[in-house]
Amino acid sequence: MMGSQNVLSVDINVERSETYADDFLRFDLITNCSNDDVIVKSKLVAPEQSKFSWLLPIMEENGRCFVRSRVVRESLEENKLSAYSNPIFIVY
């Protein structure tokens, strides 16, 4: 991208139930803020980790975008969808 860029900070605070206290979780951030295409950025979250942040460059031309999250329990036996958020629409 040319020129100045706006950046969106997405701060994540994972609150686990006892069921998932010892599990690795894959946190997916689903967004169209960085370009017109919907992309998925993923981060594996260790059992002892509860907070992290993402910095997303956002397109200046659009003036709006969305983010939503998906959490998947990662295990050797199976991966299991644990949570899915509604989209959060951002106007800038």
N, CA, C and O atoms as a GROMACS GRO file, in nm:
protein
  368
    1MET      N    1   0.084  -0.118   0.000
    1MET     CA    2   0.000   0.000   0.000
    1MET      C    3   0.088   0.125   0.000
    1MET      O    4   0.197   0.125   0.057
    2MET      N    5   0.042   0.226  -0.063
    2MET     CA    6   0.120   0.349  -0.069
    2MET      C    7   0.060   0.451   0.026
    2MET      O    8  -0.058   0.443   0.062
    3GLY      N    9   0.142   0.548   0.067
    3GLY     CA   10   0.095   0.653   0.154
    3GLY      C   11   0.082   0.605   0.298
    3GLY      O   12   0.135   0.500   0.334
    4SER      N   13   0.012   0.684   0.377
    4SER     CA   14  -0.002   0.648   0.519
    4SER      C   15  -0.106   0.538   0.535
    4SER      O   16  -0.197   0.523   0.454
    5GLN      N   17  -0.089   0.462   0.642
    5GLN     CA   18  -0.181   0.353   0.670
    5GLN      C   19  -0.242   0.371   0.808
    5GLN      O   20  -0.176   0.415   0.902
    6ASN      N   21  -0.367   0.336   0.820
    6ASN     CA   22  -0.430   0.327   0.950
    6ASN      C   23  -0.408   0.186   1.001
    6ASN      O   24  -0.398   0.092   0.922
    7VAL      N   25  -0.402   0.172   1.132
    7VAL     CA   26  -0.382   0.042   1.193
    7VAL      C   27  -0.490   0.019   1.297
    7VAL      O   28  -0.522   0.107   1.377
    8LEU      N   29  -0.546  -0.100   1.294
    8LEU     CA   30  -0.647  -0.140   1.391
    8LEU      C   31  -0.582  -0.233   1.491
    8LEU      O   32  -0.521  -0.333   1.452
    9SER      N   33  -0.594  -0.203   1.618
    9SER     CA   34  -0.542  -0.291   1.723
    9SER      C   35  -0.658  -0.376   1.775
    9SER      O   36  -0.760  -0.325   1.820
   10VAL      N   37  -0.640  -0.508   1.768
   10VAL     CA   38  -0.741  -0.602   1.817
   10VAL      C   39  -0.680  -0.670   1.939
   10VAL      O   40  -0.585  -0.749   1.927
   11ASP      N   41  -0.734  -0.641   2.056
   11ASP     CA   42  -0.684  -0.698   2.181
   11ASP      C   43  -0.773  -0.814   2.222
   11ASP      O   44  -0.896  -0.801   2.227
   12ILE      N   45  -0.712  -0.928   2.252
   12ILE     CA   46  -0.784  -1.050   2.284
   12ILE      C   47  -0.758  -1.088   2.429
   12ILE      O   48  -0.644  -1.088   2.475
   13ASN      N   49  -0.865  -1.120   2.499
   13ASN     CA   50  -0.856  -1.171   2.635
   13ASN      C   51  -0.935  -1.302   2.638
   13ASN      O   52  -1.058  -1.302   2.628
   14VAL      N   53  -0.864  -1.414   2.652
   14VAL     CA   54  -0.926  -1.545   2.649
   14VAL      C   55  -0.968  -1.585   2.790
   14VAL      O   56  -0.884  -1.592   2.880
   15GLU      N   57  -1.096  -1.611   2.807
   15GLU     CA   58  -1.146  -1.662   2.935
   15GLU      C   59  -1.187  -1.807   2.912
   15GLU      O   60  -1.278  -1.835   2.835
   16ARG      N   61  -1.120  -1.897   2.981
   16ARG     CA   62  -1.143  -2.040   2.961
   16ARG      C   63  -1.232  -2.099   3.069
   16ARG      O   64  -1.227  -2.059   3.185
   17SER      N   65  -1.314  -2.192   3.028
   17SER     CA   66  -1.387  -2.271   3.127
   17SER      C   67  -1.293  -2.380   3.178
   17SER      O   68  -1.187  -2.403   3.119
   18GLU      N   69  -1.329  -2.446   3.285
   18GLU     CA   70  -1.245  -2.553   3.339
   18GLU      C   71  -1.225  -2.664   3.236
   18GLU      O   72  -1.120  -2.729   3.235
   19THR      N   73  -1.323  -2.686   3.151
   19THR     CA   74  -1.314  -2.789   3.048
   19THR      C   75  -1.195  -2.767   2.956
   19THR      O   76  -1.133  -2.864   2.912
   20TYR      N   77  -1.161  -2.641   2.926
   20TYR     CA   78  -1.054  -2.608   2.832
   20TYR      C   79  -0.930  -2.551   2.899
   20TYR      O   80  -0.842  -2.498   2.830
   21ALA      N   81  -0.919  -2.561   3.029
   21ALA     CA   82  -0.809  -2.499   3.103
   21ALA      C   83  -0.672  -2.550   3.059
   21ALA      O   84  -0.576  -2.474   3.061
   22ASP      N   85  -0.661  -2.676   3.021
   22ASP     CA   86  -0.532  -2.735   2.984
   22ASP      C   87  -0.514  -2.756   2.835
   22ASP      O   88  -0.420  -2.823   2.793
   23ASP      N   89  -0.603  -2.701   2.754
   23ASP     CA   90  -0.599  -2.723   2.609
   23ASP      C   91  -0.534  -2.606   2.536
   23ASP      O   92  -0.541  -2.491   2.579
   24PHE      N   93  -0.470  -2.640   2.424
   24PHE     CA   94  -0.428  -2.536   2.330
   24PHE      C   95  -0.551  -2.496   2.250
   24PHE      O   96  -0.631  -2.580   2.210
   25LEU      N   97  -0.565  -2.366   2.227
   25LEU     CA   98  -0.676  -2.314   2.148
   25LEU      C   99  -0.620  -2.243   2.026
   25LEU      O  100  -0.520  -2.171   2.036
   26ARG      N  101  -0.684  -2.262   1.912
   26ARG     CA  102  -0.648  -2.184   1.793
   26ARG      C  103  -0.748  -2.071   1.783
   26ARG      O  104  -0.869  -2.094   1.773
   27PHE      N  105  -0.699  -1.951   1.786
   27PHE     CA  106  -0.783  -1.833   1.775
   27PHE      C  107  -0.770  -1.781   1.633
   27PHE      O  108  -0.661  -1.747   1.589
   28ASP      N  109  -0.882  -1.776   1.560
   28ASP     CA  110  -0.885  -1.725   1.423
   28ASP      C  111  -0.950  -1.588   1.422
   28ASP      O  112  -1.058  -1.570   1.478
   29LEU      N  113  -0.885  -1.493   1.360
   29LEU     CA  114  -0.943  -1.361   1.338
   29LEU      C  115  -0.982  -1.354   1.192
   29LEU      O  116  -0.897  -1.365   1.104
   30ILE      N  117  -1.109  -1.334   1.166
   30ILE     CA  118  -1.164  -1.330   1.030
   30ILE      C  119  -1.196  -1.185   1.000
   30ILE      O  120  -1.271  -1.121   1.074
   31THR      N  121  -1.140  -1.132   0.891
   31THR     CA  122  -1.155  -0.988   0.867
   31THR      C  123  -1.142  -0.954   0.718
   31THR      O  124  -1.086  -1.030   0.640
   32ASN      N  125  -1.195  -0.839   0.684
   32ASN     CA  126  -1.172  -0.782   0.551
   32ASN      C  127  -1.112  -0.642   0.563
   32ASN      O  128  -1.120  -0.562   0.470
   33CYS      N  129  -1.051  -0.612   0.678
   33CYS     CA  130  -0.997  -0.478   0.703
   33CYS      C  131  -0.870  -0.447   0.624
   33CYS      O  132  -0.845  -0.332   0.591
   34SER      N  133  -0.790  -0.549   0.593
   34SER     CA  134  -0.661  -0.525   0.527
   34SER      C  135  -0.672  -0.515   0.376
   34SER      O  136  -0.587  -0.454   0.311
   35ASN      N  137  -0.777  -0.573   0.318
   35ASN     CA  138  -0.805  -0.559   0.175
   35ASN      C  139  -0.950  -0.600   0.152
   35ASN      O  140  -1.021  -0.631   0.248
   36ASP      N  141  -0.993  -0.602   0.029
   36ASP     CA  142  -1.133  -0.634   0.001
   36ASP      C  143  -1.166  -0.781   0.024
   36ASP      O  144  -1.283  -0.816   0.041
   37ASP      N  145  -1.064  -0.867   0.025
   37ASP     CA  146  -1.088  -1.009   0.045
   37ASP      C  147  -1.099  -1.041   0.194
   37ASP      O  148  -1.035  -0.977   0.277
   38VAL      N  149  -1.180  -1.139   0.226
   38VAL     CA  150  -1.188  -1.188   0.363
   38VAL      C  151  -1.069  -1.280   0.387
   38VAL      O  152  -1.046  -1.374   0.312
   39ILE      N  153  -0.994  -1.252   0.493
   39ILE     CA  154  -0.878  -1.333   0.527
   39ILE      C  155  -0.894  -1.387   0.669
   39ILE      O  156  -0.972  -1.335   0.749
   40VAL      N  157  -0.818  -1.492   0.698
   40VAL     CA  158  -0.817  -1.550   0.832
   40VAL      C  159  -0.674  -1.548   0.883
   40VAL      O  160  -0.584  -1.602   0.819
   41LYS      N  161  -0.654  -1.485   0.998
   41LYS     CA  162  -0.525  -1.486   1.066
   41LYS      C  163  -0.542  -1.575   1.188
   41LYS      O  164  -0.640  -1.562   1.261
   42SER      N  165  -0.446  -1.665   1.210
   42SER     CA  166  -0.459  -1.762   1.319
   42SER      C  167  -0.344  -1.751   1.417
   42SER      O  168  -0.232  -1.716   1.381
   43LYS      N  169  -0.375  -1.781   1.543
   43LYS     CA  170  -0.275  -1.783   1.648
   43LYS      C  171  -0.307  -1.899   1.741
   43LYS      O  172  -0.421  -1.916   1.783
   44LEU      N  173  -0.205  -1.979   1.771
   44LEU     CA  174  -0.220  -2.088   1.866
   44LEU      C  175  -0.196  -2.032   2.006
   44LEU      O  176  -0.093  -1.969   2.031
   45VAL      N  177  -0.290  -2.055   2.096
   45VAL     CA  178  -0.285  -1.999   2.230
   45VAL      C  179  -0.259  -2.112   2.330
   45VAL      O  180  -0.339  -2.205   2.342
   46ALA      N  181  -0.147  -2.103   2.401
   46ALA     CA  182  -0.109  -2.205   2.499
   46ALA      C  183  -0.200  -2.196   2.622
   46ALA      O  184  -0.259  -2.092   2.648
   47PRO      N  185  -0.211  -2.306   2.699
   47PRO     CA  186  -0.298  -2.306   2.817
   47PRO      C  187  -0.268  -2.194   2.917
   47PRO      O  188  -0.359  -2.142   2.981
   48GLU      N  189  -0.142  -2.157   2.930
   48GLU     CA  190  -0.107  -2.052   3.027
   48GLU      C  191  -0.123  -1.911   2.972
   48GLU      O  192  -0.104  -1.814   3.046
   49GLN      N  193  -0.156  -1.897   2.845
   49GLN     CA  194  -0.170  -1.765   2.783
   49GLN      C  195  -0.316  -1.722   2.785
   49GLN      O  196  -0.405  -1.801   2.756
   50SER      N  197  -0.338  -1.595   2.819
   50SER     CA  198  -0.476  -1.547   2.822
   50SER      C  199  -0.497  -1.416   2.745
   50SER      O  200  -0.611  -1.381   2.714
   51LYS      N  201  -0.387  -1.343   2.714
   51LYS     CA  202  -0.402  -1.215   2.645
   51LYS      C  203  -0.300  -1.203   2.533
   51LYS      O  204  -0.186  -1.248   2.546
   52PHE      N  205  -0.343  -1.142   2.422
   52PHE     CA  206  -0.252  -1.108   2.313
   52PHE      C  207  -0.320  -1.004   2.226
   52PHE      O  208  -0.440  -0.978   2.240
   53SER      N  209  -0.244  -0.944   2.135
   53SER     CA  210  -0.295  -0.840   2.046
   53SER      C  211  -0.254  -0.867   1.903
   53SER      O  212  -0.151  -0.930   1.877
   54TRP      N  213  -0.335  -0.818   1.812
   54TRP     CA  214  -0.303  -0.818   1.669
   54TRP      C  215  -0.308  -0.674   1.621
   54TRP      O  216  -0.394  -0.597   1.663
   55LEU      N  217  -0.215  -0.638   1.534
   55LEU     CA  218  -0.221  -0.509   1.465
   55LEU      C  219  -0.253  -0.536   1.320
   55LEU      O  220  -0.180  -0.608   1.252
   56LEU      N  221  -0.362  -0.479   1.272
   56LEU     CA  222  -0.406  -0.500   1.134
   56LEU      C  223  -0.398  -0.368   1.057
   56LEU      O  224  -0.460  -0.270   1.098
   57PRO      N  225  -0.324  -0.365   0.946
   57PRO     CA  226  -0.333  -0.247   0.861
   57PRO      C  227  -0.473  -0.243   0.799
   57PRO      O  228  -0.527  -0.346   0.759
   58ILE      N  229  -0.530  -0.126   0.792
   58ILE     CA  230  -0.664  -0.115   0.732
   58ILE      C  231  -0.659  -0.022   0.612
   58ILE      O  232  -0.583   0.075   0.609
   59MET      N  233  -0.742  -0.054   0.514
   59MET     CA  234  -0.747   0.025   0.390
   59MET      C  235  -0.812   0.160   0.418
   59MET      O  236  -0.918   0.168   0.480
   60GLU      N  237  -0.749   0.263   0.371
   60GLU     CA  238  -0.804   0.397   0.391
   60GLU      C  239  -0.924   0.423   0.301
   60GLU      O  240  -1.014   0.499   0.338
   61GLU      N  241  -0.928   0.361   0.183
   61GLU     CA  242  -1.033   0.391   0.085
   61GLU      C  243  -1.172   0.347   0.131
   61GLU      O  244  -1.270   0.416   0.105
   62ASN      N  245  -1.179   0.234   0.199
   62ASN     CA  246  -1.309   0.176   0.230
   62ASN      C  247  -1.387   0.252   0.336
   62ASN      O  248  -1.504   0.282   0.316
   63GLY      N  249  -1.323   0.283   0.447
   63GLY     CA  250  -1.391   0.352   0.556
   63GLY      C  251  -1.474   0.261   0.644
   63GLY      O  252  -1.537   0.307   0.739
   64ARG      N  253  -1.475   0.131   0.613
   64ARG     CA  254  -1.548   0.036   0.697
   64ARG      C  255  -1.497  -0.106   0.670
   64ARG      O  256  -1.448  -0.137   0.562
   65CYS      N  257  -1.509  -0.189   0.772
   65CYS     CA  258  -1.469  -0.329   0.760
   65CYS      C  259  -1.529  -0.408   0.877
   65CYS      O  260  -1.604  -0.352   0.958
   66PHE      N  261  -1.497  -0.534   0.885
   66PHE     CA  262  -1.548  -0.614   0.997
   66PHE      C  263  -1.439  -0.706   1.050
   66PHE      O  264  -1.344  -0.740   0.979
   67VAL      N  265  -1.454  -0.746   1.174
   67VAL     CA  266  -1.372  -0.851   1.234
   67VAL      C  267  -1.467  -0.944   1.308
   67VAL      O  268  -1.570  -0.902   1.361
   68ARG      N  269  -1.432  -1.070   1.311
   68ARG     CA  270  -1.504  -1.168   1.392
   68ARG      C  271  -1.405  -1.274   1.434
   68ARG      O  272  -1.298  -1.287   1.374
   69SER      N  273  -1.439  -1.350   1.535
   69SER     CA  274  -1.345  -1.450   1.586
   69SER      C  275  -1.406  -1.588   1.586
   69SER      O  276  -1.527  -1.608   1.588
   70ARG      N  277  -1.314  -1.684   1.584
   70ARG     CA  278  -1.351  -1.825   1.593
   70ARG      C  279  -1.245  -1.890   1.683
   70ARG      O  280  -1.126  -1.864   1.667
   71VAL      N  281  -1.288  -1.973   1.776
   71VAL     CA  282  -1.195  -2.043   1.864
   71VAL      C  283  -1.216  -2.192   1.846
   71VAL      O  284  -1.328  -2.243   1.851
   72VAL      N  285  -1.103  -2.261   1.823
   72VAL     CA  286  -1.106  -2.405   1.799
   72VAL      C  287  -1.014  -2.473   1.901
   72VAL      O  288  -0.898  -2.433   1.917
   73ARG      N  289  -1.066  -2.574   1.969
   73ARG     CA  290  -0.983  -2.653   2.060
   73ARG      C  291  -0.896  -2.745   1.976
   73ARG      O  292  -0.946  -2.824   1.896
   74GLU      N  293  -0.765  -2.735   1.994
   74GLU     CA  294  -0.670  -2.815   1.919
   74GLU      C  295  -0.628  -2.935   2.004
   74GLU      O  296  -0.586  -2.918   2.118
   75SER      N  297  -0.640  -3.054   1.950
   75SER     CA  298  -0.593  -3.173   2.020
   75SER      C  299  -0.546  -3.277   1.920
   75SER      O  300  -0.570  -3.264   1.800
   76LEU      N  301  -0.478  -3.378   1.969
   76LEU     CA  302  -0.430  -3.484   1.880
   76LEU      C  303  -0.546  -3.567   1.826
   76LEU      O  304  -0.540  -3.616   1.714
   77GLU      N  305  -0.650  -3.583   1.906
   77GLU     CA  306  -0.764  -3.665   1.865
   77GLU      C  307  -0.851  -3.594   1.760
   77GLU      O  308  -0.884  -3.651   1.656
   78GLU      N  309  -0.888  -3.470   1.790
   78GLU     CA  310  -0.974  -3.394   1.699
   78GLU      C  311  -0.967  -3.247   1.732
   78GLU      O  312  -0.935  -3.208   1.844
   79ASN      N  313  -0.997  -3.165   1.635
   79ASN     CA  314  -1.013  -3.022   1.658
   79ASN      C  315  -1.162  -2.996   1.671
   79ASN      O  316  -1.243  -3.048   1.593
   80LYS      N  317  -1.199  -2.916   1.771
   80LYS     CA  318  -1.341  -2.897   1.798
   80LYS      C  319  -1.372  -2.749   1.809
   80LYS      O  320  -1.312  -2.677   1.890
   81LEU      N  321  -1.467  -2.703   1.727
   81LEU     CA  322  -1.511  -2.564   1.733
   81LEU      C  323  -1.567  -2.536   1.872
   81LEU      O  324  -1.655  -2.608   1.919
   82SER      N  325  -1.516  -2.431   1.936
   82SER     CA  326  -1.558  -2.399   2.072
   82SER      C  327  -1.639  -2.270   2.079
   82SER      O  328  -1.729  -2.259   2.162
   83ALA      N  329  -1.607  -2.174   1.994
   83ALA     CA  330  -1.676  -2.045   2.001
   83ALA      C  331  -1.668  -1.975   1.866
   83ALA      O  332  -1.572  -1.994   1.791
   84TYR      N  333  -1.768  -1.895   1.836
   84TYR     CA  334  -1.773  -1.816   1.713
   84TYR      C  335  -1.843  -1.686   1.748
   84TYR      O  336  -1.953  -1.688   1.804
   85SER      N  337  -1.783  -1.573   1.716
   85SER     CA  338  -1.845  -1.445   1.751
   85SER      C  339  -1.928  -1.392   1.634
   85SER      O  340  -1.912  -1.435   1.520
   86ASN      N  341  -2.015  -1.299   1.665
   86ASN     CA  342  -2.082  -1.222   1.562
   86ASN      C  343  -1.981  -1.124   1.505
   86ASN      O  344  -1.883  -1.092   1.572
   87PRO      N  345  -2.001  -1.077   1.384
   87PRO     CA  346  -1.908  -0.978   1.330
   87PRO      C  347  -1.920  -0.844   1.405
   87PRO      O  348  -2.028  -0.804   1.449
   88ILE      N  349  -1.807  -0.779   1.417
   88ILE     CA  350  -1.802  -0.644   1.472
   88ILE      C  351  -1.770  -0.553   1.355
   88ILE      O  352  -1.664  -0.566   1.293
   89PHE      N  353  -1.860  -0.461   1.324
   89PHE     CA  354  -1.840  -0.370   1.211
   89PHE      C  355  -1.771  -0.244   1.258
   89PHE      O  356  -1.808  -0.187   1.360
   90ILE      N  357  -1.670  -0.202   1.183
   90ILE     CA  358  -1.587  -0.087   1.220
   90ILE      C  359  -1.602   0.018   1.111
   90ILE      O  360  -1.586  -0.012   0.993
   91VAL      N  361  -1.631   0.140   1.151
   91VAL     CA  362  -1.640   0.252   1.060
   91VAL      C  363  -1.531   0.350   1.100
   91VAL      O  364  -1.519   0.386   1.217
   92TYR      N  365  -1.451   0.393   1.003
   92TYR     CA  366  -1.339   0.485   1.033
   92TYR      C  367  -1.330   0.593   0.930
   92TYR      O  368  -1.243   0.680   0.938
   0.00000   0.00000   0.00000
